[in-house]
Amino acid sequence: EPGAACVLGIDLGTTSVKAALVVGGEQGPVVAESCSRETQAQTGSPGAGPQGMEQNVRKIISALNECLAALPQQQLQRVRRIGISGQMHGIVFWKRDQGCKWTESETGLAFEPEEVSNLVTWQDGRCSPDFLSTLPQPQSHISLAKGFGCATVFWYLKKSPDFLKSYDAAGTIHDYVVAMLCDLKKPLMSDQNAASWGYFNSRSKSWNTDILKKSSFPVHLLPEVGDSGSIAGRTIYAWHGIPKGAEVGIALGDFQCSVYSCLSERTDAVLSIGTSAQLTISMPPGFQPPETPEPFSAVAYYPYFSGNYLAVAASLNGGNVLAMFVDMVAQWIAELGLEIQETAIYSKIIKAALTQNNSELSIHPTVFGERHMPEQLASVTNISVSDVSLGHVTRALCHGIIENLHSMLPSEYLTEMGVRRILGTGSALARNEVLRQEAERIFPFPVVYGKDVDAAVGAAMVM
């Protein structure tokens, strides 16, 4: 209705920022407006080598400001609550009293990062298996892996200790945004994000501080932890016209929010493919994960909402594999002295793959490894003269991305758990018809699809 209060949902993704204005409708929440902006924030990783993956926080916040400026002002003025999600495993450092500065913009007050480090993303590979093997064993049901916040802190502690002396606060990128909006003196983190950092006990909802202190870990950098779905604070200024005092939820995992936006029945499984890829089911109420990690298990259990857990096959290889393939093709073309935009290449390889119903070529697409098998990289087999066209290769690559997830959480197990339908979500799945075809081919369940802004919508719905 005109003048009705609404909720703003924000998702700070690996490649883009998304925002959605959600209002109540007769059939449930309705997306009134949405917006997306690419961050183009990838930057160099000083000292981390070729395995480092960092992003410029200023560019991420600039994309966020552009996103909000594009939404209707009169609707932003009706926002009473804000829900924020983002990439769970990464880490950014800042100085508590100098994390940002507030400035006047065309659409009202906005903040700009000041004493803030780069974001070390979940894709960061500086923590090699050999390095991780030197770290203390966590008291957690989730195995420590590269890209986890606490692992990255250990890397700085051992490789570049002076870096850590410059900062007194840390969190995920979305924890940072919540802290700036609410002027939190100490960052507040949800149990979803904390479990994804490592060295967090989900049962007691506490950090492994005793274990960490024995290894000289700077525990003062660890945020306080609150329940997912709770309120972190209120906006201290009228941000882009959103009234001062609007409630801001504690930052949530983008994956959990994507699931929340579409999972309505326990008989549903969620297939999410963005930069990475996940296949998940909701565990029965009362389920508790094992007390110790199962390092070679392809399935992990992540905190959800209301004390519940999701069983997740979380692959490091999703849309990023296709992006790498497109980049490779672009480089080959450039080396031949020709030029073509990467966006044009993407649409053309999908079009070529749609002309091939199947491919005998077999591609195991784990170019980024997997957390449970970090040293198993990609391979191509069954190469024949008849299957080397661009269409055949792209078809085989898309098949491999889906089949890799299916191998981690097979149809037989899904059937045993009572799954009757697959809900598809995520940017890569939304824009790639070949991936959707392969999902429908591999899974023996009906597959239905959501939208690209599902995580932002989920963050709003939680509020």
Phi, psi and omega in degrees: 000150177302132179085356181290146178294150178222169182244137176262125174252135182231137173233121179262093187272182181291323183243343183210162173251135180234145177224144180218133173264121186244133178236160178282136177233173181298327181262008183120191183299141180232135177279112180279319180211152175212161183205150179218140176222132174289142183275326184047046190260358182303137182214174181291159181239085184304125176084347185268348180078187184295342180278350181289143177224107181233157177229149180279116184296326179299321179290325177296314181291327175298317177296322177297315179297319177298320180299311183291325178296336181276348180275151182300128183300319183294333177281324175299326179291346179261004180288128178247340180219150180231128175246135185230132176234170179181184183292125195284323194274340186288175182213142174227146182246148176206167173267130189303315184270359182227030184289333180200170169231143180264133181226159178278132176237180181296334182251019180114192181290144176215157179252150177236136180300145176240265182276078186225139177281176166295158170277120171274112192280171178296341180276354184299134184245016183295333179273088182289164176305322178296318179295315181299328181292343179273351184271153179297150179289126180286154172264080187204157178275354181252127179292143177290142182213166177301148181085347178289140184306311182293325177297319179295320176300316177301321180297314178297320180301321184269329187256329185210065186299330180296332179303315185293336181292343183278351187227154178231012177212153179207157178182185171285172180297324180282332171297320179299314181298316178299316180299321180289317181297323186256359183053050179286129180289330174230132182303147177241132187234142176284159177295336175298310181289322181298317179298332182275357177266341186089159179058039177228129179266111184290334181288313180270352182053051181215151175289153176280061189297323180297315179297317184291319181298324180295339179256017178063024177294136180285081187295343177295343178280344183289131178290161167289155184242134177232174182285139175298130182100354179273169181269131180272328182170198180232151180297135182272345177225168175280088187284115182050034179089350175293130186303141172303140180093003176295138181288138180241125180285155173300140185297140187243163175288135180298324181295312179300323180290323176299318179295315183299327184290340186230343184278110181244338182235144178291347178272006177261144166247152182245125175254114183240121179231108172242238173294316174255195181213142178219148170232126188219156170225155179274130179279155181299152176304140180091348179299137174234134180290164176299155184285336181240155182295152170248086193300334183258010178275136179280348183251131176241160181246119183249140176302140180247245177230155176057035177079005180269167182232154171251136169271122191231127164268100186257106182265141175280358187240105179221240178297336178296330178292316178295321178297321178294321178296316178298317179297320178297315179298318180298319179295318178299315180298317180297321179293338176274002178085015180249174182215136177204142180291142181297326179297325178290323179298316182301310182296326181287322180290326177293317179299319179295319181293329181291343177276351179245115182291329178203173180215133176283346176298139181243118178242120171264107200269024188278061180294337180259012183068185172224154184299325181275346177217070188296339184264356178272109182261189188283160177208154176233127181226173177062041181281127176228165182301326187277355186237032182247011176289163179301321179295316179297316183294316180295318177301314180295324179293315178297318177300317182296322179297316179290316182296326178299315176297317181298325178291332180281325179222084191293160179302325181300318180290319178301318179297317178301326181276003175088015181292136179236349185207148175251129175257119182263135180211169178107152187296318182294320179291324182294325187259000187235101181295330181293318175302317180296318178299318181291324176298318180290334180282321189275321184268133182274037179228157172299141178241125176238157192238146176261210184241170183289341184259023187301320182294317178297319179295317178299319179298323177289319182296326179299327182285000000 
